């Protein structure tokens, strides 16, 4: 009996080890890591290099906080929604 136990005990221990390890592996495998390139709001905004192609301060290279609105930072053209947006500007972030 001892030879039978000695023969199968290592295999049984390996199976028990794998059964206890699998849930931890599945949990680690299903977690998604998120990396934000900007902040979540005004308190933790991140500075990005910025320029706008048209409107106020067009072509000026500076940094602005992200997230924010470039019009409130002094760039581009305001559109109050009363007419279709006629500006052809683009904000370029780096």
Legacy VTK file of the C-alpha trace (Angstrom):
# vtk DataFile Version 3.0
C-alpha trace
ASCII
DATASET POLYDATA
POINTS 94 float
0.000 0.000 0.000
2.824 2.394 0.776
4.286 1.978 -2.702
0.885 2.750 -4.220
0.581 5.852 -2.033
4.140 6.905 -2.828
3.423 6.430 -6.509
0.228 8.492 -6.723
0.734 11.089 -3.986
2.859 13.453 -6.130
0.245 13.344 -8.906
-2.573 13.943 -6.432
-0.673 16.874 -4.913
-0.143 18.375 -8.381
-3.867 18.081 -9.173
-4.807 19.711 -5.858
-2.294 22.499 -6.522
-3.720 23.165 -9.996
-7.302 23.119 -8.741
-6.478 25.739 -6.114
-4.415 27.812 -8.572
-6.903 27.958 -11.463
-9.403 30.392 -9.870
-6.586 32.839 -9.131
-5.321 32.574 -12.717
-8.812 33.149 -14.102
-9.301 36.206 -11.893
-5.997 37.709 -13.048
-6.763 36.889 -16.670
-10.171 38.604 -16.663
-9.045 41.902 -15.136
-8.548 44.778 -17.539
-6.037 47.444 -16.667
-7.079 50.945 -17.672
-4.536 53.634 -18.290
-5.899 57.149 -18.664
-3.939 59.594 -20.776
-5.823 62.467 -19.201
-7.201 63.185 -15.787
-10.717 62.439 -14.658
-11.671 66.068 -13.988
-10.366 69.503 -13.015
-8.714 68.292 -9.817
-6.333 65.880 -11.565
-6.096 67.269 -15.124
-2.949 66.423 -17.104
-1.092 69.025 -19.194
-0.774 68.227 -22.900
1.022 70.155 -25.630
-1.651 71.847 -27.738
-2.216 74.013 -30.787
-5.341 74.896 -32.787
-5.530 75.323 -36.559
-7.954 78.278 -36.665
-9.634 80.964 -34.584
-8.050 82.740 -31.636
-4.385 81.968 -30.947
-4.183 79.744 -34.048
-0.795 78.116 -34.497
0.421 79.048 -31.003
2.009 76.073 -29.273
1.426 75.797 -25.542
0.077 73.363 -22.967
-3.497 73.079 -21.724
-5.073 70.835 -19.102
-6.912 67.729 -20.290
-9.829 67.305 -19.840
-10.935 70.871 -20.631
-12.421 72.898 -23.481
-9.916 74.726 -25.621
-12.338 77.649 -26.127
-12.304 78.240 -22.372
-8.502 78.161 -22.478
-8.515 81.028 -25.020
-8.239 79.079 -28.299
-10.464 78.656 -31.340
-13.858 80.103 -32.163
-16.874 80.158 -29.872
-20.062 78.645 -31.241
-23.126 79.222 -29.114
-25.289 76.774 -31.087
-27.469 79.428 -32.751
-26.064 78.791 -36.205
-24.271 75.861 -37.820
-20.619 75.609 -36.885
-18.796 77.494 -39.656
-15.316 77.159 -38.203
-12.894 74.758 -39.795
-10.544 74.437 -36.845
-8.951 71.380 -35.326
-7.257 70.999 -31.968
-3.957 69.138 -32.123
-2.741 67.439 -28.946
0.625 65.862 -28.319
LINES 1 95
94 0 1 2 3 4 5 6 7 8 9 10 11 12 13 14 15 16 17 18 19 20 21 22 23 24 25 26 27 28 29 30 31 32 33 34 35 36 37 38 39 40 41 42 43 44 45 46 47 48 49 50 51 52 53 54 55 56 57 58 59 60 61 62 63 64 65 66 67 68 69 70 71 72 73 74 75 76 77 78 79 80 81 82 83 84 85 86 87 88 89 90 91 92 93
